[in-house]
């Protein structure tokens, strides 16, 4: 028996290996976003601390998922994932609004900002043609939320069969897609 086979079957289970990879990617994403926030000096007014709080909550949720997986933890992590998605969307909206507000001050747009129609102004703000805020940077929080969600899918702590069983709970054994994962 090899050392790999003696790890309580963890390596033999593709779902567990994939889950560990998703957890590692989530941790790397959290670290990467934090690094970007440091580089951008994203602190100051309280609204600029929101992504820091979101990353802290995401890191705690990830640690709980790894250290104490239970059905309750899985539900909590899923709630955090939804909150990260909402926070991400709010962040994108705030960044677009910040760019829109900067329009009259922008060197390229200052002379004709007032003569632009509203859709053109908002499009310029959305595409960051005007303003300093990266409109899709907050979207990285949605990625972390999505990764957290994926890490909870069919988690063993939920009591859901992982491999060699049917995908649904039908008693006749005729599961979805031939009954095997």
N, C-alpha and C positions, 0 to 999 in steps of 0.2 A: 504494500500500500504506500503510495507516495505522500509527501507532505501536503500536497495540494488536496488529495482526497481525504485527508484527516482533518480538514478544517470544518468538520461537522456538515459536510455536504454543501457549504455555501458556494463554492466555485462550480459545483455541478448544476446549480440552479441558475439558469440564464436570467430569470427575473431578478434574483438577488444581485447578480453581477451588474445588470443594467441599472438597478436602483442605486447601487453604490456609485456608479459612474455619474448618475444624475445628481446625487448628493454632492459629489466632488465638483461637478460643474456649477452647482448652486453656490458652493463655498467660494469657488474661484470668481464667480460673478459678483458676489457680495464684496469680496476683496478688491476686485477691479473697479467697481463703482465707488467704493470708499477712496481708493487711490485717486480716481478722477476728481472726486469732490475736494480732496486735499489739494491737488494740483490747481484746480480752479478757485481755491480759497472760498468754498461755498459755505460761508458762515456769516454771522452778523445779525441782521434782523431775524426775528423768530421764524418767519416763513421759510427762510433759507436753511433752517435746522430740521425741517420736516423730512427731507430725504435721509438725514443722519438717523433720525428716530426710526424711520421705516427700515433702514438697514439693520439697526440694532434689534428690532423686533424680528426681522427675518432671520438674523443670526441665532437668536434665542430659539425661534421655532425650529430651525434646522438642527440645533444642538439637542433639543428635546426629541425630535424625530429620530435622531441617531442613538441617543443614550437611553431614552425611556419610551420606546414605541408602545403605544396602547391605543385602543379605539378612541379614547378621549383625546389623546395627543394628536391623532390623525385628524380628528374633527377640528381641533384648535389650529393646526397647521393649515388646514383648508380655509379657515376663516381668515388667517393671516394672509394667505395667498389672494383671496378676494380683496382684502383691504389694500394690499400692494397694488393690485390692478386699479382700484379706484384712486389711490394716491398717485399712481403713474398718470392716469388720464387727467387728474387735476393739475399735475405738474406740467403736462404738455399745454393745457389750457392757460396756465399762468405764464408760461414762457411765451406763448403766442401773444397773449395780451401785453406782456412787457415789451415785446418787439413792436407791437402796434402803437403803444404809447410813445416809443422812441422815434416813431416815424418822422414827426416834424423836426426832430433834432438831427436826423441822419444827413450827412453831407450830400449823398446822392439824391435824396428825396425831399429835402427841406424846401426847395423852391416850388415843387409841384405836388407836394403831399395833399394840400388842401383842394387841389383841382382833381385829384384821383377819385374815382367812384369807390364806394365802400367795399365791394367784392375785391377790387384790385388792391386796396389797402390791406385787407385781411389776408389775401393771398401772399402779398409781400411779407407780411409778418409771419405767416405760417411756414413759408419756404425759407425764412431767415434772410431774405434779400435786404430786409431792413431790421435793425435792432441787434442787440448783443447776445440774446439768449438762444442757446441751441434748442430748437423746438422738440427734437426727438430724444434728447439725452434722458429726460425722465422716463422714457419708454423702457429703459433698462430695468427699472423696478418691476415693470410688467413681466419682463423675462424671468426675473427671480421668482415672482409669484407663480408663473407658469411652471417653472422647474420644481418648485415646492409641491405644486399640485400633482405633477407627474410622479414625483417621488412617493406620493401617498396612494397612487392607483394600485388596487388589488394588494395592498400591503398585508403581510402575514398577520399583523396585529389585529386586523379586522376579522380574521378568521375566514378569509376568502381563500379557496383552494388556488394554488399557484400553478403547478404543473402536473400533467398526467390526469387531469380531471376535466369535467365539462365546464364550459364557460357560463352556463346558466344553471339554475337550481332545479331543473326539471327532473322528476324522479325516473323518467323512462330512459335516461342516459343519453338521449339524442341532443347533444349540445349544439351550440352555434358553430358553424363552419367545421362540421365533422366531429365536434365534441372535444377537440384538443387545442391547447394553447399554441 
